[in-house]
Amino acid sequence: MAQGKRDRLSTEQRIDMWRRWKAGESLHDIGRAFGKGHGSIRFLLAQRGGIVPAARRRSPQTLTLAEREDISRGIASGSSISEIAKGLQRAVSTVSREVARHGGRPLYRASEADRQAWESALRPKVCLLAIDEKLRTIVASKLILDWSPEQISKWLKVPHPPHTNQGAHHANSHRRPRPHPQPRPQPARQPDPPPAQTRASPLTQRPLRPGVPSPSTPNPPLTPIVGRI
């Protein structure tokens, strides 16, 4: 049996399958109860390692189906988002995002919005790069250009004009990677000039000490010594 056809049990059938497995029924008995082969039942049980998955529960912070029906009736009556949020005792932003996420005021349907919200809460989610070949090609081309993941993420958030070429050609033509800032070269420091050499001033320009005759003053005449030698 093809693997894609093994996983065709409704939610109620899956719950009953796990109940039977937990009660000790064999794979053949469980398969006969649903008209499936025992290999299909083995495959479904092996996906969880044979452990019963925890029952999914809604968070008390999320909108319930009754609240979504009140939103739908409020839209049909022409009430504003603020009035609807006030009646539900919810934040205006919560109701506004709920309506915008599911088609806006003209297309909002409570049951469809509740189903989509329940399915979108499943974890883990499929990576966007795994299902979008065009996006995968663009990211790969940026990595070849040595862009960092942060640069690619910021570049993808910037709106770009429509293009006709496939792949990453438009990505290369609109914006180039921002180079990393390089430090500015500092000018070479000039050596300090040598200290000026002080030349000794002549004696005639030096200050005189008290009692010392100036060198420019002529020597007094010698007094002859009179006497016998």
Phi and psi in degrees as a GROMACS rama.xvg file:
@    title "Ramachandran Plot"
@    xaxis  label "Phi"
@    yaxis  label "Psi"
@TYPE xy
-65.237  147.085  ALA-2
-64.6516  -33.4385  GLN-3
-67.2039  -22.8264  GLY-4
-92.2612  -4.90517  LYS-5
-75.8628  -23.5103  ARG-6
-102.375  45.1871  ASP-7
-118.301  62.2353  ARG-8
-119.239  138.202  LEU-9
-71.2703  171.835  SER-10
-62.6838  -40.1717  THR-11
-65.3226  -40.0359  GLU-12
-66.1002  -37.5644  GLN-13
-63.6677  -42.0447  ARG-14
-62.313  -42.8186  ILE-15
-67.0691  -35.1636  ASP-16
-62.5663  -46.04  MET-17
-67.2185  -33.9371  TRP-18
-64.8236  -43.967  ARG-19
-65.3693  -40.9649  ARG-20
-63.6498  -41.9496  TRP-21
-67.1652  -29.861  LYS-22
-77.2583  -8.04195  ALA-23
98.8748  12.043  GLY-24
-71.3799  152.672  GLU-25
-78.6066  166.166  SER-26
-63.6982  -36.7269  LEU-27
-66.1408  -41.358  HIS-28
-66.2494  -41.7261  ASP-29
-65.6782  -41.3236  ILE-30
-63.6175  -41.7786  GLY-31
-64.4239  -32.5375  ARG-32
-65.3253  -28.2436  ALA-33
-111.758  4.56603  PHE-34
70.2177  32.1034  GLY-35
-121.425  158.125  LYS-36
-75.6021  159.277  GLY-37
-66.9619  -25.693  HIS-38
-65.0853  -36.7151  GLY-39
-66.6429  -41.3031  SER-40
-66.5366  -39.0237  ILE-41
-60.9207  -41.109  ARG-42
-63.3951  -43.6902  PHE-43
-66.413  -38.0501  LEU-44
-71.9374  -34.4212  LEU-45
-69.2135  -24.7913  ALA-46
-62.4632  -27.9615  GLN-47
-107.28  10.2031  ARG-48
68.3622  20.878  GLY-49
77.2844  7.85125  GLY-50
-103.542  132.441  ILE-51
-63.9081  124.153  VAL-52
-68.3176  150.103  PRO-53
-67.4303  143.187  ALA-54
-67.9647  134.925  ALA-55
-74.3061  139.302  ARG-56
-132.647  148.05  ARG-57
-79.9807  141.731  ARG-58
-70.7022  140.349  SER-59
-64.0598  -13.6477  PRO-60
-87.1885  -14.7547  GLN-61
-83.6962  160.811  THR-62
-72.4999  139.528  LEU-63
-90.8445  171.289  THR-64
-64.1958  -37.8877  LEU-65
-63.5169  -39.6859  ALA-66
-67.6257  -38.1151  GLU-67
-66.439  -34.6986  ARG-68
-66.8678  -36.8263  GLU-69
-63.9158  -37.2919  ASP-70
-64.7392  -42.8028  ILE-71
-63.0516  -42.4668  SER-72
-66.9859  -37.0899  ARG-73
-65.0979  -39.0309  GLY-74
-65.5328  -41.7812  ILE-75
-65.066  -31.6699  ALA-76
-83.745  -3.82739  SER-77
86.666  13.336  GLY-78
-71.8825  151.197  SER-79
-78.9099  166.533  SER-80
-62.809  -37.7299  ILE-81
-64.723  -41.231  SER-82
-66.5304  -39.9354  GLU-83
-65.0713  -43.9719  ILE-84
-63.9283  -37.2707  ALA-85
-65.8374  -39.0936  LYS-86
-67.5093  -31.7803  GLY-87
-88.0669  -8.80377  LEU-88
58.8507  43.3537  GLN-89
-119.089  162.493  ARG-90
-68.4725  146.517  ALA-91
-61.7597  -37.6229  VAL-92
-64.9295  -33.3302  SER-93
-64.3052  -46.4239  THR-94
-69.1649  -39.0415  VAL-95
-63.4459  -44.5855  SER-96
-65.8476  -37.7292  ARG-97
-60.9394  -45.3552  GLU-98
-68.9415  -43.9111  VAL-99
-67.081  -32.6715  ALA-100
-70.6159  -22.5306  ARG-101
-120.725  42.7078  HIS-102
99.7093  -3.06515  GLY-103
82.2868  -177.787  GLY-104
-61.0009  -41.2384  ARG-105
-68.5113  -29.883  PRO-106
-111.769  4.8822  LEU-107
-71.0807  129.907  TYR-108
-133.328  129.837  ARG-109
-63.8054  -48.0225  ALA-110
-65.3657  -42.4417  SER-111
-67.7064  -39.5364  GLU-112
-64.3666  -39.2233  ALA-113
-66.9734  -38.8853  ASP-114
-66.0606  -43.5523  ARG-115
-65.4615  -38.7221  GLN-116
-65.5518  -37.9119  ALA-117
-67.2808  -38.4425  TRP-118
-74.9873  -37.1831  GLU-119
-69.984  -16.0756  SER-120
-82.0937  -4.08909  ALA-121
-67.2818  141.406  LEU-122
-128.861  147.573  ARG-123
-81.5816  156.192  PRO-124
-88.4538  152.822  LYS-125
-72.9528  133.518  VAL-126
-63.0091  138.122  CYS-127
-64.7363  -32.901  LEU-128
-67.0125  -24.6052  LEU-129
-76.557  -20.959  ALA-130
-113.628  -10.6503  ILE-131
-113.94  99.4197  ASP-132
-66.8768  -36.5453  GLU-133
-64.359  -45.18  LYS-134
-64.7827  -37.9522  LEU-135
-63.497  -38.2192  ARG-136
-66.6823  -40.6526  THR-137
-64.0699  -46.1727  ILE-138
-63.0614  -40.605  VAL-139
-63.6367  -38.4301  ALA-140
-66.8884  -34.3558  SER-141
-71.2656  -36.9331  LYS-142
-66.0095  -34.0165  LEU-143
-63.5068  -34.0535  ILE-144
-80.5038  8.62551  LEU-145
68.7949  31.6454  ASP-146
-77.366  146.786  TRP-147
-82.5807  158.531  SER-148
-57.4137  -33.8062  PRO-149
-66.4417  -39.9762  GLU-150
-64.7598  -41.8645  GLN-151
-64.7505  -42.1557  ILE-152
-63.2981  -43.416  SER-153
-68.6711  -36.9317  LYS-154
-64.7795  -39.0479  TRP-155
-68.6027  -23.6249  LEU-156
-78.8936  -16.4553  LYS-157
-81.6975  126.884  VAL-158
-67.5116  138.719  PRO-159
-121.296  151.073  HIS-160
-64.4338  155.186  PRO-161
-62.8054  149.381  PRO-162
-135.192  162.856  HIS-163
-109.381  -24.0763  THR-164
-73.7647  144.646  ASN-165
-89.0699  167.641  GLN-166
79.2118  -145.475  GLY-167
-107.894  17.372  ALA-168
-64.2935  -42.0472  HIS-169
-66.9924  -28.4467  HIS-170
-68.3428  -36.0369  ALA-171
-74.8733  -22.2708  ASN-172
-92.6265  -19.6119  SER-173
-92.93  -33.1453  HIS-174
-155.404  137.405  ARG-175
-100.308  156.98  ARG-176
-63.9261  141.43  PRO-177
-77.8194  120.679  ARG-178
-68.2511  153.412  PRO-179
-69.6523  140.659  HIS-180
-63.5508  131.867  PRO-181
-99.5064  142.895  GLN-182
-65.9991  139.86  PRO-183
-70.3087  137.113  ARG-184
-68.2845  132.988  PRO-185
-87.2848  136.894  GLN-186
-63.9713  144.371  PRO-187
-63.7812  136.634  ALA-188
-78.0418  126.816  ARG-189
-76.5092  139.07  GLN-190
-67.0752  146.848  PRO-191
-65.1395  139.517  ASP-192
-65.1403  147.736  PRO-193
-64.7419  149.757  PRO-194
-63.8424  141.224  PRO-195
-64.7828  133.264  ALA-196
-79.3235  126.571  GLN-197
-87.5382  124.593  THR-198
-88.2315  140.496  ARG-199
-67.1909  130.661  ALA-200
-78.7938  148.261  SER-201
-62.8505  162.926  PRO-202
-63.8083  -28.2689  LEU-203
-70.2694  -18.5311  THR-204
-101.009  -2.59121  GLN-205
-81.486  148.393  ARG-206
-67.8874  144.879  PRO-207
-90.6073  145.546  LEU-208
-88.9315  153.012  ARG-209
-60.3368  134.461  PRO-210
86.2839  -0.532689  GLY-211
-104.522  123.235  VAL-212
-69.3013  150.644  PRO-213
-71.6413  144.124  SER-214
-64.3442  -25.8607  PRO-215
-78.1094  -11.7725  SER-216
-76.599  126.564  THR-217
-64.8996  147.346  PRO-218
-65.2493  141.291  ASN-219
-65.8173  151.204  PRO-220
-64.5916  147.286  PRO-221
-78.6691  136.829  LEU-222
-88.894  122.733  THR-223
-63.9329  143.696  PRO-224
-95.023  120.069  ILE-225
-99.107  125.393  VAL-226
163.673  179.887  GLY-227
-91.3409  134.458  ARG-228
